[in-house]
Amino acid sequence: MSYEAGSKECRHLIEAKESLLLAMESLSNISSTDILQIQIKEIYNKLEGLHDKRKKIEFNS
């Protein structure tokens, strides 16, 4: 991880995002996976939004 997570929830969100990045990297080497890569990126972006919200909650606590 690139930095210390503020909570277990943040740590799990970071781990999930890292897993998706690895999946996208693996799929980039497989033909005909463009749609899957797009779907994974959309999920990644949703997790990023959740992570941003969680960081704001923790910062304001």
N, C-alpha and C positions, 0 to 999 in steps of 0.2 A: 504494500500500500504506500502511496506517496505521502500521506500524512496520517497523524493519529486521529482516529474517528472519535467524535464526541460522545457517541452512545452506541449501544449494540445495534440499534436500528440503522444508524448511519453506516456502521461497519458492514452490515448485511447489504445495504443498498450499494455500497462501494464494491463489495464482492460480486454482487449480481451484475453490475455494470462491467466489471473486469471480465467476467465470464462471457458476457455478450460480445465484448470486443474480441476475445479469443475465437469465439464462434464465427464472427464476421471475417476475421483473418483467415481461418481455415476454409470457409466457404469461398473466399476470393480465389482460391486455387482450384475450385471445382466449377466446371461449365454448367450453365443453365441454372444458377442459383441466385440470379439477380433479384428476383421477387422475394426470396427468403432473406437476402441481405437487407433489402428495403424494410421488410417487416421487423427484422431484428433491430434495425436502426430506429424505427418508430418506438419500439419497446424501450430501447436504451434512452431515447429522449424523454419518455414518460417517467422512467426511473430517475433521470437527471432532474426533472421537475419536482418529483417527490423528495429527492435529496436536498434540493435548494430550499424547499419549504421546511424540511426538518432542521436544516442548519439555521434558518431564521428563528425557528421556535427555540432551539437550544441557545442561540446567541442572546435572545431576549429574556431568557429565564434567569 
